[in-house]
Amino acid sequence: MTKANVIGLRYCNIYGPGEGHRASMVYQLLKQMTNGKRPKLYKHGEQKRDWIYVEDVVDANILASHAKCSGIFNCGSGNDYSFNDMVKIINQFLSTNYEPEYIENPYIKQYQSHTCCDMSKAKKILKFVPKRQLREGIEDFIPREFKKNP
């Protein structure tokens, strides 16, 4: 009998085209800012997340399907970005200068203020290295989902 390999991918914060139904923070900020609104962030906007672009997730899944072993692997970018960083990146691509509106966090006791994936195992075993960091993902995402029609 042949032994089956079982792979689990533990995704970080996925964003990219077609996500309007679940609306990541990247999507929410892009939507606010492309509609001419100041982005709303929990005080003081220094919460950090590891973001992975949806096309990189597809690549990770393809690589995992060819794995010759079993295991659980992190699937992220391996870098963390604050929400303030994200607003700066979006401002650059939109040629805007929106300042965040900081609001109280009603979920402070349950809120996870930092995530960042250790990608060493996925890189070593699956040979997975994401192609896009947040800046490159947002640069691809804006024209595909948020470009204003003339």
C-alpha positions, 0 to 999 in steps of 0.5 A: 500500500502507498503511503499518502502525504498530507500537507497543511498550509497555515495561511497568514492574511490573504488579500487580492482580487475577488475578495470583496465578500470577505474584505481583508484590511488591505481591501477595506483601506483601499476601498475607503481611500479610493472613495475619497475617505480617510482610512480608519485604524485602531489607535495608533495604527501600529498593529502589524500583520503578515500579508500574502497576495492571493496569487502567491497562495496559489503558487504555495498550493501548487508546490504543496501538491508536489511535496514528497512528505507530510507536514504543516507549513506557514504560508505568508510573506515572512514580513510584517507591516503596520497598518500605518505602513499600509496607508503610506503605501496606498497613498503613494500608489493613489497619489493621495495624502490621507491621514488615518482617523484613529478610533478606539479598538472595542476588541482590545482584549481579544485583538491580535496586534501582531502576526508574522509567519516563519517561512523557513520550513516552507522555503526549505521543504516546499521551495516556496518563496512568495513573489510579492511583498505588500507593496507589489501586491497592492500595486497589482491589486489597485488597477484590477479592483479599484481603478475608477472608470473614466 
